[in-house]
């Protein structure tokens, strides 16, 4: 895994100051690539690269990399898991290779097939920039595993793997944008193409950009909704579905084990991470290193479960204890790594820190298991709410009566129900209220009036969820939203930025597009089961998990965050919320009281602390 940067000019020639700007950007990204660095420039472009060596550790893998005649250059971040097959196909077409890296496969694939046909062939996680004489091409993987940000103004195009690198160029303003702040208070993250900064955009997953003297053109090369609309497996038997899922899981794990350095695994003791370990053991017989973070003497400690899995699959298991003091000690580094507001990722920060301390450069994660195997209650609850709201609409005065009964409640759940009843009852709107931090009504109470107007005026949060509206089954629509919204914009973004803060590459086998598409194709009747979440995953593993893992209550990969926020972090939180100039102090005081009395989830309070950091402290460089 790596860090990429660059400046491309369409209205003047590159100057020494532009080269210095890219060097500053590269310096900010040293954590993404401590093993090597490289820079290329000509009269139109400067490309920078920081390398974390995973495949082809030799100098032949150095980037930026060019083709034979130096007419095409690339700076690339990611892993292409089918690069060996593509390499063979390209050699058969007459292409010559000087390395064994996946980077060079992308260059020759671009030469042979062009950008769109190349992207359709790639299996993996990636974000890259290809410079082809007088134009630049940027691309991201299908599901959003690897990030890419950019800024474009007056013929100057700047891009990087992280926002902080673009800011380090000193060519882009640090002015914070109130509208994405409002979106953050709804989503708990900021949906692309927006970022917290006015002059910086995020390239959306499954998209590519072409930049030249005519401007910017953005195209999409992939759409997951097609997999949900595909009915080719509608008559499949359950036995065949289980066999197909098992076969695809093994193929995916084998692809993700391709590496020239050891590959370990996060192990929480939940079904997802335990399944990854079971599949790693089935796929190969090399020693497996697993890492767990533990919280002794708290209800969040899962060490009993992780030890059971490590013992069953004979892994070299390491446990790292984390406590509230560790959280306070790392707080400024967490904000710096965060890059832009999010309510998630602190758990990934610490497990990545622990994994790096255990000596690993690459680790597997179970991210994506809940989204594709229906591990969330949302898959069943949101369709139920949708049908209830539909019935209320048919009943005379039904919605008006429900709205009256729920109005002015201090109960968090009733407040969300009030918002659902009072607004559009589409699946995206219900999803937003079900998943979201604050309702629109609460945001107006939370923020000072002038700022609330700036943050919400002209913004329709549900507009970011309209893709996939052709999917006519409510549960499949929820699955699509969980995958393309929550997973892509929050879980995957946070996994990348917080793991790379420790120079650690995280691989997410459950997010391989071939597996995601298969699960989207498989009939709902084999996925939905209120008594056995992730039923299809468990059956595909053929009872290979310990019974205590299969039948344990669902926790998710959870830290004692609420416990620490009431203890070690309480002073830190209250000091920042009391001094805030963007929040209504009465609302935040009541919010903190409700949290301490266990009436409000910790994410609401933490979301306020995070957003306040960006407006009060500025960007932590």
KOLLUMKOL-531492 format. One line per 10 residues: number of its first residue (from 1); for each residue x negated, y negated, z of C-alpha. Coordinates in pm, 1 decimal, decimal comma. Each point is the difference from the previous one (the first is absolute). Layout:
! residues N
NUM = X:Y:Z ~ ...;
! end
This chain:
! residues 621
1 = 0,0:0,0:0,0 ~ -122,7:-345,7:-82,4 ~ 61,9:-372,6:-13,2 ~ 37,9:-183,9:-329,9 ~ -11,6:-370,5:-81,5 ~ -30,1:-229,4:-295,1 ~ 50,7:-337,7:-165,1 ~ 112,5:-26,9:-363,4 ~ 5,7:-335,7:-179,8 ~ 198,6:-83,1:-310,9;
11 = -65,3:-375,1:-18,5 ~ -373,3:-37,2:65,2 ~ -321,9:197,1:34,5 ~ -122,7:168,5:317,7 ~ -222,5:-217,9:216,5 ~ -237,5:82,9:283,3 ~ 262,7:-109,5:252,5 ~ 236,5:270,5:-130,2 ~ -265,8:266,0:51,9 ~ -56,9:-127,4:354,3;
21 = 379,0:15,4:58,9 ~ 13,8:368,0:-99,3 ~ -299,7:74,5:222,5 ~ 189,2:-155,0:293,2 ~ 298,8:217,0:-86,6 ~ -220,5:309,6:-8,7 ~ -148,5:-86,6:339,5 ~ 348,6:-11,8:152,9 ~ 69,6:348,7:-139,7 ~ -316,3:169,4:129,7;
31 = 212,3:222,2:226,9 ~ 169,0:146,6:-308,7 ~ -333,8:99,0:-152,6 ~ -307,2:5,1:223,7 ~ -192,3:247,0:-221,4 ~ -72,1:-215,0:-306,1 ~ 91,2:-323,9:-172,9 ~ -14,3:-129,5:-354,7 ~ 76,7:-307,1:-207,1 ~ 43,3:-62,8:-373,0;
41 = 58,1:-329,7:-178,3 ~ 8,9:-152,2:-344,8 ~ 131,3:-332,7:-126,1 ~ 364,7:88,1:79,0 ~ 0,6:223,8:307,7 ~ -165,6:99,0:325,6 ~ 78,9:350,1:131,3 ~ -97,7:111,4:350,6 ~ 5,1:338,9:167,6 ~ -61,7:148,7:346,1;
51 = -41,1:378,1:-2,3 ~ 93,2:270,1:249,3 ~ -159,8:303,4:-164,1 ~ 233,4:302,8:-11,6 ~ -35,4:154,1:-349,3 ~ -335,8:8,1:-184,7 ~ -215,4:-144,1:277,3 ~ -286,3:-69,0:-244,9 ~ -95,1:-343,3:-137,6 ~ 182,5:103,8:-320,4;
61 = 326,6:-83,8:180,0 ~ -103,8:-363,0:52,4 ~ 258,6:-266,5:-84,4 ~ 93,8:-216,6:-178,8 ~ -42,1:263,9:-271,0 ~ 4,5:-40,7:-378,1 ~ 48,2:213,5:-308,3 ~ -294,2:75,9:-233,4 ~ 3,1:-326,1:-197,7 ~ 65,9:-219,4:308,6;
71 = 323,2:-122,8:-159,9 ~ 225,4:129,1:279,9 ~ -63,3:-41,2:373,0 ~ 189,3:129,6:300,7 ~ 13,7:-60,7:374,1 ~ 211,3:269,4:161,5 ~ 135,8:106,8:339,2 ~ 153,5:342,8:46,7 ~ -16,8:369,5:-77,8 ~ 120,6:170,0:-318,1;
81 = 67,5:358,9:100,4 ~ 37,4:137,4:-353,7 ~ -311,7:-172,6:-132,2 ~ -173,3:329,3:-82,7 ~ 281,1:108,4:-233,9 ~ 9,4:-344,3:-162,4 ~ -378,2:4,3:-37,7 ~ 16,6:330,8:-189,5 ~ 269,2:-139,6:-231,3 ~ -206,4:-311,1:-69,6;
91 = -317,3:200,3:-67,6 ~ 201,0:202,8:-252,0 ~ 80,5:-331,5:-169,7 ~ -371,0:-83,0:-27,9 ~ -52,7:-222,6:304,8 ~ -342,8:11,2:170,1 ~ -33,8:-21,8:378,3 ~ -301,0:-116,2:202,0 ~ 148,1:74,3:346,2 ~ 233,3:242,6:176,2;
101 = 217,1:-278,7:143,0 ~ 371,8:-54,1:-46,0 ~ -78,1:-364,9:-76,5 ~ -157,6:87,6:-333,0 ~ 303,7:215,5:-88,0 ~ 220,7:-310,5:30,5 ~ -226,6:-198,6:-234,6 ~ -4,8:266,0:-270,7 ~ 370,3:70,4:52,2 ~ 71,3:-368,5:-60,4;
111 = -206,8:13,1:-319,3 ~ 179,4:312,5:-122,8 ~ 360,1:-61,1:105,2 ~ 44,7:-367,4:86,8 ~ 119,6:-124,5:337,7 ~ 358,6:128,9:12,0 ~ -69,9:353,0:-127,3 ~ -302,9:17,4:231,6 ~ 207,4:-94,7:305,0 ~ 260,6:261,7:-84,5;
121 = -272,7:268,1:8,0 ~ -160,5:-95,4:332,3 ~ 79,4:199,4:314,0 ~ -122,9:-171,7:311,1 ~ -24,6:-328,2:186,0 ~ -156,4:-298,7:-170,8 ~ -29,2:-370,6:-56,1 ~ -240,0:-120,3:-266,4 ~ -96,9:-281,0:-233,9 ~ -123,9:66,6:-354,1;
131 = -169,5:-279,6:-193,0 ~ 30,4:52,2:-373,4 ~ -192,0:-284,9:-163,7 ~ 246,9:-291,8:5,9 ~ 277,0:143,6:218,7 ~ 35,5:153,6:345,4 ~ 226,4:288,6:103,4 ~ 104,0:69,4:361,9 ~ 194,6:308,7:108,5 ~ 133,2:171,6:312,7;
141 = 103,8:358,6:63,8 ~ 361,5:112,6:-28,6 ~ 104,2:-0,4:364,8 ~ -214,3:-275,7:152,6 ~ -278,4:185,1:181,2 ~ -275,1:-244,1:-100,0 ~ 57,6:-378,1:20,7 ~ -90,0:-280,3:-241,8 ~ 51,1:-374,5:44,7 ~ -50,5:-293,2:-235,0;
151 = 26,9:-374,9:-45,4 ~ 36,8:-183,8:-330,9 ~ -10,4:-373,3:-60,4 ~ -130,0:-226,8:-278,4 ~ -173,0:278,6:-189,7 ~ -172,7:144,1:311,3 ~ 98,2:358,1:87,9 ~ -133,4:144,4:328,2 ~ 65,0:351,3:129,6 ~ -105,6:224,8:289,6;
161 = 89,0:307,6:204,0 ~ 84,3:-218,1:300,6 ~ 147,0:-346,0:43,1 ~ -281,6:-112,3:227,8 ~ -247,3:46,1:-286,2 ~ 199,0:-233,3:-228,0 ~ 2,8:-260,0:276,8 ~ -376,8:43,2:40,0 ~ -45,8:-122,3:-358,0 ~ 95,9:-348,6:130,6;
171 = 183,9:-52,1:-329,2 ~ 346,8:75,9:140,9 ~ 201,1:-185,6:264,7 ~ 72,0:164,0:336,6 ~ 342,8:-164,9:15,6 ~ 254,1:240,0:148,9 ~ 332,0:48,0:-180,8 ~ 315,8:-19,5:219,1 ~ 214,3:218,9:-230,1 ~ -213,7:315,3:35,7;
181 = 0,6:-72,0:373,8 ~ 378,8:24,5:-10,5 ~ -22,7:323,3:-198,3 ~ -243,1:137,5:259,0 ~ 254,3:-61,9:276,8 ~ 247,2:211,5:-196,7 ~ -225,5:278,9:-128,2 ~ -284,1:13,6:253,2 ~ -231,7:-37,3:-300,3 ~ -16,0:-221,1:-309,9;
191 = 131,1:151,2:-324,4 ~ -214,8:-48,0:-309,8 ~ -55,5:-203,4:-206,3 ~ 17,0:-243,7:294,6 ~ -271,4:-44,0:260,0 ~ -16,1:-227,1:303,7 ~ -205,2:-251,0:-204,8 ~ 157,0:-230,3:-257,3 ~ -273,5:39,6:-260,8 ~ -60,6:376,6:29,2;
201 = 210,9:280,4:-150,9 ~ -0,2:378,4:43,6 ~ 4,7:217,7:-310,2 ~ 291,7:239,1:42,9 ~ -53,4:377,7:-11,5 ~ 46,8:167,9:-343,5 ~ -84,8:-326,3:-178,7 ~ -288,7:-135,5:-203,6 ~ -99,9:-353,0:-98,9 ~ -168,4:-124,2:-316,2;
211 = -166,0:-340,4:33,2 ~ -141,9:-203,4:-289,8 ~ -0,2:-356,3:-137,6 ~ 376,6:30,3:-64,1 ~ 72,5:59,0:369,9 ~ 118,8:305,9:196,8 ~ 217,1:287,8:-118,1 ~ 129,4:254,2:250,8 ~ 135,2:343,2:-99,7 ~ 127,2:304,8:184,4;
221 = -129,9:339,8:-107,2 ~ 197,2:221,4:242,9 ~ 339,6:13,6:166,6 ~ 77,4:246,9:279,2 ~ 374,1:-37,1:-50,6 ~ -28,4:223,4:-309,0 ~ -91,6:291,5:226,1 ~ 314,7:-56,5:208,7 ~ 211,6:-19,6:-316,0 ~ -148,6:322,8:-138,2;
231 = 252,5:284,3:41,4 ~ -214,8:279,2:-147,4 ~ -27,4:176,5:338,3 ~ 363,1:-43,4:106,1 ~ 71,8:374,9:-31,2 ~ -320,7:121,8:161,7 ~ 28,7:258,6:280,9 ~ -129,0:-75,2:347,6 ~ -265,1:273,7:-31,4 ~ -130,5:-151,5:-323,1;
241 = 3,9:-349,6:152,1 ~ -207,0:123,1:295,2 ~ -246,9:174,6:-230,6 ~ -38,8:-306,0:-223,1 ~ -59,0:-226,8:298,8 ~ -256,6:239,5:147,8 ~ -186,1:30,0:-330,4 ~ -3,0:-377,2:-49,7 ~ -118,5:-58,6:358,8 ~ -295,3:236,4:-45,4;
251 = -94,1:-154,6:-336,0 ~ 21,5:-347,7:151,2 ~ -211,0:88,7:302,9 ~ -267,1:159,0:-220,4 ~ -15,5:-317,8:-208,7 ~ -32,5:-213,4:311,9 ~ -286,7:214,0:128,7 ~ -217,3:-97,9:-298,9 ~ -290,2:-189,2:156,3 ~ -378,7:-1,7:28,8;
261 = 26,6:-69,6:375,4 ~ 196,7:191,2:269,7 ~ 376,2:-62,1:16,7 ~ 164,4:2,9:343,7 ~ 357,6:-53,1:117,6 ~ 194,5:-215,3:245,1 ~ 185,6:236,7:232,8 ~ 276,0:-139,6:220,5 ~ 173,1:332,3:64,2 ~ 308,6:-102,4:-198,1;
271 = 139,0:200,9:-291,6 ~ -160,1:-214,3:-271,6 ~ -360,8:-1,7:117,6 ~ 26,1:361,8:115,9 ~ 126,1:97,8:-345,9 ~ -296,5:-169,2:-164,7 ~ -239,7:198,6:221,5 ~ 186,7:325,5:-76,9 ~ -20,9:-71,8:-373,8 ~ -369,7:-89,4:21,8;
281 = -67,4:333,5:166,2 ~ 203,8:183,5:-264,1 ~ -172,4:-183,8:-284,9 ~ -361,4:55,9:105,4 ~ -213,6:165,7:268,2 ~ -249,2:-277,7:72,5 ~ -18,3:-132,5:357,0 ~ 276,2:-255,2:65,3 ~ -63,2:-296,8:228,0 ~ 313,3:-136,4:169,3;
291 = 28,4:-315,1:212,6 ~ 268,6:-101,5:250,3 ~ 42,4:-306,3:214,8 ~ 138,5:81,9:343,5 ~ 171,6:-196,0:276,9 ~ -31,3:199,8:323,0 ~ 268,0:-44,8:266,3 ~ 246,6:-166,8:-236,9 ~ 315,4:139,0:-169,5 ~ -173,5:-68,2:-333,7;
301 = -280,4:248,6:45,3 ~ 24,6:272,8:-264,9 ~ -325,0:180,6:76,3 ~ 181,1:323,0:96,1 ~ 143,9:21,8:-351,1 ~ -314,5:-105,5:-187,0 ~ -209,2:251,6:196,1 ~ 245,9:276,9:-89,8 ~ -35,3:-81,6:-371,3 ~ -378,4:-32,6:20,0;
311 = -20,6:337,8:173,5 ~ 230,2:177,1:-249,5 ~ -193,3:-124,5:-302,5 ~ -343,1:16,8:162,9 ~ -101,2:-362,8:-58,7 ~ -290,5:-192,6:144,1 ~ 219,5:-224,5:210,7 ~ -91,4:-334,3:157,1 ~ 215,1:-199,6:243,3 ~ -52,2:-371,6:61,4;
321 = 174,6:-165,6:293,0 ~ 153,4:-343,6:-59,3 ~ 137,3:-225,5:274,5 ~ 148,0:-346,5:40,5 ~ -340,1:-159,3:60,3 ~ -119,4:128,5:-337,2 ~ 295,5:-177,3:-158,9 ~ -77,2:-334,7:165,9 ~ -371,7:35,4:-78,7 ~ 72,3:60,4:-371,5;
331 = 282,9:-251,8:-39,7 ~ -188,5:-265,3:-199,6 ~ -154,7:265,4:-225,5 ~ 347,3:145,8:-59,4 ~ 133,9:-339,0:-111,1 ~ -300,3:-53,2:-225,3 ~ 43,7:342,6:-160,2 ~ 376,6:-51,2:-39,4 ~ -49,2:-237,0:-296,9 ~ 363,7:-116,9:13,0;
341 = 291,7:48,2:243,2 ~ 123,6:353,3:71,6 ~ 158,2:163,7:303,8 ~ -168,7:332,3:-68,6 ~ -352,4:136,7:-36,2 ~ -151,8:-41,7:347,1 ~ 25,2:377,4:45,3 ~ -183,7:49,2:-332,4 ~ -266,0:-248,5:108,6 ~ -82,4:206,0:309,7;
351 = 22,3:347,6:-150,1 ~ -225,4:-122,3:-283,1 ~ -241,4:-142,7:253,8 ~ -1,0:334,7:181,1 ~ -47,0:193,3:-325,8 ~ -291,8:-216,1:-107,8 ~ -155,5:53,2:344,3 ~ 34,3:374,6:-62,0 ~ -229,8:-41,7:-302,9 ~ 250,5:26,8:-284,5;
361 = 23,9:-218,0:-312,9 ~ 315,3:168,1:-137,7 ~ 310,7:126,3:181,3 ~ 343,1:130,6:-96,6 ~ 316,9:-155,8:142,1 ~ 361,0:117,4:12,5 ~ 137,2:-336,2:-115,2 ~ 289,6:54,0:-239,0 ~ 131,9:319,8:158,4 ~ 303,0:-171,9:153,5;
371 = 84,8:-178,4:-323,8 ~ -7,0:297,1:-238,7 ~ 115,0:276,4:238,2 ~ 281,6:-202,8:159,2 ~ -144,9:-36,9:348,1 ~ 182,6:-323,4:87,4 ~ 350,1:-34,5:140,4 ~ 60,9:-264,7:-268,3 ~ 56,1:269,1:-265,2 ~ 321,1:107,4:172,7;
381 = 97,5:-310,1:197,7 ~ -5,7:-262,5:-277,1 ~ 234,5:195,1:-232,4 ~ 235,1:47,2:299,8 ~ -2,3:-374,6:70,0 ~ 57,7:-70,2:-368,5 ~ 309,6:220,4:-2,7 ~ 132,9:-146,5:325,8 ~ -35,8:-354,5:-136,9 ~ 174,5:105,8:-319,4;
391 = 293,4:134,9:204,2 ~ 12,9:-322,9:204,6 ~ 23,8:-195,9:-324,8 ~ 308,3:200,1:-101,3 ~ 172,4:-49,6:337,6 ~ 189,0:-333,1:25,7 ~ -205,0:-236,1:221,7 ~ -233,8:293,0:75,1 ~ -329,3:-179,6:-55,1 ~ 126,5:-324,7:151,2;
401 = 110,3:181,7:317,1 ~ -330,1:188,7:25,5 ~ -191,3:-325,0:-50,7 ~ 197,7:-170,5:277,6 ~ -64,1:286,4:244,9 ~ -374,5:5,8:-69,8 ~ -59,8:-375,6:-8,5 ~ -219,6:-172,5:262,0 ~ -133,0:326,6:140,8 ~ -343,5:7,3:164,1;
411 = -27,8:370,0:-77,4 ~ -254,1:54,8:-276,6 ~ 194,5:282,2:-166,5 ~ 330,3:-191,2:5,7 ~ -173,3:-306,4:-146,6 ~ -117,5:207,5:-295,0 ~ 346,5:151,2:-43,5 ~ 148,4:-350,4:2,4 ~ -237,3:-100,6:-278,4 ~ 94,8:309,8:-202,5;
421 = 372,5:-66,7:41,2 ~ -30,7:-372,5:-75,9 ~ -215,4:30,2:-312,6 ~ -13,2:202,3:-319,0 ~ 38,6:371,0:76,0 ~ -233,6:127,8:-270,7 ~ -261,0:265,0:77,3 ~ -288,2:-256,5:-18,0 ~ 177,4:-234,8:244,0 ~ 78,3:281,6:243,4;
431 = -357,6:126,9:-34,6 ~ -136,6:-345,1:83,8 ~ 212,7:-30,3:311,2 ~ -77,0:358,2:105,1 ~ -376,8:-30,3:-53,4 ~ -51,9:-371,5:50,5 ~ -145,0:-193,2:291,0 ~ 251,4:-284,6:18,0 ~ 328,3:-74,4:-172,5 ~ 40,0:-323,4:-195,5;
441 = 208,0:-143,8:283,3 ~ -270,8:82,3:255,0 ~ -273,7:-157,5:-214,2 ~ 186,7:-331,0:11,0 ~ 15,5:28,7:378,6 ~ -363,0:107,1:31,3 ~ -164,2:-272,5:-210,0 ~ 5,5:-374,9:49,8 ~ 266,4:-147,2:-230,9 ~ -232,6:-168,1:-253,8;
451 = -218,4:305,8:-30,4 ~ 302,4:232,6:-16,1 ~ 127,1:-198,3:-298,1 ~ -336,7:25,9:-179,6 ~ -29,4:370,7:77,5 ~ 348,3:104,0:-114,3 ~ 128,9:-252,6:-255,3 ~ 17,6:151,2:-347,7 ~ -121,9:339,7:125,0 ~ 206,6:315,0:-43,4;
461 = -181,7:280,1:185,7 ~ 204,6:279,3:-160,1 ~ -110,0:-116,4:-347,5 ~ -326,0:187,4:61,4 ~ 198,4:324,6:30,2 ~ 211,7:-8,6:-316,2 ~ -219,9:235,0:-199,8 ~ 149,2:347,5:-26,2 ~ 361,6:-114,1:9,7 ~ 78,4:258,4:-271,1;
471 = -58,1:276,1:258,7 ~ 361,5:80,5:81,8 ~ -49,1:224,8:302,5 ~ -25,0:-202,0:322,1 ~ -250,2:232,7:172,7 ~ -228,2:5,7:-303,6 ~ 22,1:-378,5:-17,7 ~ -118,1:-15,3:362,2 ~ -284,3:238,7:-84,4 ~ -99,8:-225,8:-289,2;
481 = 3,9:-307,3:227,3 ~ -197,6:170,4:276,5 ~ -266,1:97,0:-254,9 ~ -23,3:-320,4:-204,2 ~ 63,1:-252,8:278,7 ~ -89,8:113,2:352,7 ~ -268,4:251,7:-97,1 ~ -158,6:-205,0:-278,6 ~ 15,7:-347,7:151,5 ~ -70,7:86,6:361,4;
491 = -135,2:347,9:69,4 ~ -234,1:30,1:-299,5 ~ -117,8:-360,2:9,0 ~ -76,0:26,7:371,0 ~ -165,1:339,7:-39,4 ~ -239,7:-146,4:-254,4 ~ -92,4:-322,2:174,2 ~ -36,9:140,8:352,3 ~ -195,0:310,3:-102,9 ~ -234,1:-193,1:-227,4;
501 = -75,8:-233,1:292,4 ~ -201,5:299,9:125,4 ~ -141,8:100,8:-343,4 ~ 228,5:303,3:-3,3 ~ 181,6:135,0:-305,2 ~ 345,8:135,2:75,7 ~ 158,3:247,8:-240,5 ~ 376,4:50,6:0,6 ~ 92,7:331,4:-171,2 ~ 372,6:-42,6:62,7;
511 = -11,7:-314,3:-217,3 ~ -135,3:179,2:-305,6 ~ 242,6:-100,7:-276,1 ~ 43,4:358,2:-125,5 ~ 123,5:110,3:343,3 ~ 216,7:-310,4:49,6 ~ 165,2:56,4:-339,1 ~ 64,0:368,4:75,8 ~ 170,1:-83,9:329,7 ~ 208,8:-267,1:-173,1;
521 = 114,4:264,0:-254,4 ~ 95,7:264,9:256,1 ~ 370,2:6,1:97,0 ~ 100,1:-173,8:321,6 ~ 154,0:316,2:143,2 ~ -347,5:143,7:56,2 ~ -141,4:-316,8:161,4 ~ 277,0:-124,4:229,5 ~ 38,8:176,6:332,4 ~ 80,8:-187,2:320,4;
531 = -104,3:297,8:214,9 ~ -339,6:51,4:-169,1 ~ -167,6:-316,1:-133,3 ~ -249,7:68,3:-281,3 ~ 158,9:339,6:-51,5 ~ -145,0:42,5:-348,3 ~ -355,1:-76,3:116,8 ~ 24,4:246,7:287,5 ~ 139,3:273,4:-224,7 ~ -266,6:-67,2:-266,0;
541 = -267,9:63,7:263,6 ~ 151,4:344,9:59,4 ~ 15,1:-28,3:381,2 ~ -372,5:-75,7:11,1 ~ 34,7:-271,1:266,2 ~ 6,8:78,3:374,1 ~ 358,8:21,1:131,8 ~ -57,6:-282,7:245,9 ~ -81,5:-232,6:-292,5 ~ 304,4:96,8:-208,0;
551 = 248,1:-35,7:285,4 ~ -146,2:-299,2:184,5 ~ 197,0:-328,6:17,3 ~ -94,9:-250,4:-269,5 ~ -234,3:-275,4:123,4 ~ -184,6:-119,6:-307,5 ~ -358,2:-116,3:34,0 ~ 72,4:-229,9:293,5 ~ -228,3:-189,3:236,0 ~ 98,1:-107,6:353,5;
561 = 37,1:-345,5:-154,4 ~ 310,7:-97,5:193,5 ~ -163,6:117,1:324,3 ~ -315,8:-205,7:-65,4 ~ 205,5:-302,9:-107,7 ~ 170,9:2,0:338,9 ~ -332,9:35,9:181,5 ~ -341,8:-87,7:-145,5 ~ 135,3:-211,1:-288,1 ~ 281,3:-178,1:182,1;
571 = -199,0:-310,5:90,0 ~ -141,8:-22,7:-353,0 ~ 350,3:24,7:-149,3 ~ 172,1:-246,1:233,1 ~ -277,2:-257,2:-36,9 ~ 29,6:1,1:-381,1 ~ 378,3:0,4:-15,9 ~ 31,3:-277,1:258,5 ~ -246,4:-217,7:-192,7 ~ 155,8:67,8:-339,8;
581 = 117,2:-293,2:-210,3 ~ 201,7:207,5:-248,9 ~ 228,7:191,1:238,0 ~ 294,2:-102,7:214,3 ~ -144,5:53,3:347,7 ~ 335,2:92,6:154,3 ~ 43,5:278,6:-256,2 ~ -350,8:141,7:45,4 ~ 31,6:-15,9:379,5 ~ 327,6:192,0:-18,2;
591 = -157,8:241,4:-248,8 ~ -288,9:67,9:237,2 ~ 239,4:54,8:290,9 ~ 205,7:244,3:-206,1 ~ -315,7:183,6:-101,3 ~ -123,8:30,1:358,7 ~ 345,0:133,6:96,7 ~ -20,7:260,3:-282,4 ~ 287,1:-155,9:-197,7 ~ -211,3:-98,5:-303,4;
601 = -256,5:194,7:-200,7 ~ -362,2:-112,7:36,0 ~ -29,4:-70,7:-375,0 ~ 213,3:-315,0:28,4 ~ -223,0:-157,0:261,7 ~ -316,9:111,1:-177,5 ~ 133,2:-137,9:-329,4 ~ 34,7:-343,4:159,6 ~ -353,3:17,4:141,1 ~ -140,1:99,6:-338,6;
611 = 180,1:-273,1:-195,5 ~ -95,3:-260,2:257,9 ~ -365,7:95,8:-48,3 ~ 11,5:-99,7:-366,5 ~ 166,7:-334,8:64,6 ~ -174,2:-102,3:321,5 ~ -345,5:150,5:-30,8 ~ -42,6:2,9:-376,4 ~ -178,2:279,3:-178,8 ~ -256,8:181,2:219,4;
621 = -310,6:26,1:-219,5;
! end
